[in-house]
């Protein structure tokens, strides 16, 4: 598993109320996913891929 470092908002040892835990876990998961994708060699953002797809359609 690759090391992604700190990507928050959660960190080890934090004390939370159950009421906000779900939102913070979701935000933490999204941030971790983004960090992993951005650090992937050759990764292109969704919007970049979309622009390429649209421009190639217009060329035809």
C-alpha angles and dihedrals in degrees: 000000000000120000112243100175122213115346101157162169086140124051137174115290098013116147115221141174115246089236093069100031097092094053093047094048089051092049091047092051093049092049092048091050092050092049091051093047094047090051092051112106111243095014115149124194117251091249093053090052090048093052091051091049093049094046092049090052091051091051091059 
